[in-house]
Amino acid sequence: EEVERLRRGSLRDRFHELWLVAVHTGLRSGELRALMWRDLDWRERRLTVQRNLDAAANGDPITSDPKTPASRRTIHLSDDAVAYLKAQRQRVVQERLRAGGAYRDHDLVFCSRRGTPILSGNLVRSFHGLMRRLGFPEHLTPHTLRHTCATNLLYAGRPLPEVAQYLGHANQG
C-alpha cells in the first residue's frame, strides 16, 4: 500500500524511477548513483552491482568498490523494475537532447539533467521533500527503500539467507 502511494505520489518527482528501482532491487544509494547502463543486461533482465559512488569532482564520478565483497552481485529484475529502468532510459535520452553540448556522458543510469553524478545530499534533500509532500514520517531516508525491498521479499516467502544475498550483506545468515 505504501509502495503504491510512493509510486503514484512521486510521478512528477525528478527521481521517480530511482525511488522505485530502489524499492524493487534493494540497492544502496551509492550503488544506485553509480549504476551504469553497461551494468544492465536487458535480455537476461538483470543488473550487476560493480561500484559505489562516493562523490563527484568537477562533475566526474568518484567511485569505489562496493561496500563488501558480497555487495558485488547480480540481481534479477522484476517486470516493474525493468519498466522503471526503461522509463529512466527515456528520461536520460530526452535530457541529453535538451542539454546538447553541456551534457557529460558518464553512462550513469541515474544522473543530473546534464549527465553528472547525483550528489548524496541532493538525493536525501529530494527524498525528504517527497516524504513531506506524501505525508510519510520525516525520519525516513532513501535507505528506508532498501528495508522496504527486504521486507517485501520476506513477505513473499523468500528465505532470510536469500534476501541477505540479494541485498549484498556480508553476513548472509
CORTA-V662098 format. One record per run of one state. SS is the DSSP state (@ for helix, = for strand, . for the rest). FROM is the first residue (numbers start at 1). LEN is the number of residues. If there is no record, write none. Layout:
# CORTA-V662098
SS_FROM_LEN / SS_FROM_LEN
This chain:
# CORTA-V662098
._1_1 / @_2_8 / ._10_6 / @_16_10 / ._26_3 / @_29_6 / ._35_1 / =_36_1 / @_37_3 / =_40_2 / ._42_4 / =_46_3 / ._49_3 / =_52_6 / ._58_2 / =_60_5 / ._65_4 / @_69_3 / ._72_2 / =_74_3 / ._77_2 / @_79_24 / ._103_5 / =_108_1 / ._109_2 / =_111_1 / ._112_5 / =_117_1 / ._118_2 / @_120_15 / ._135_8 / @_143_13 / ._156_4 / @_160_8 / ._168_6
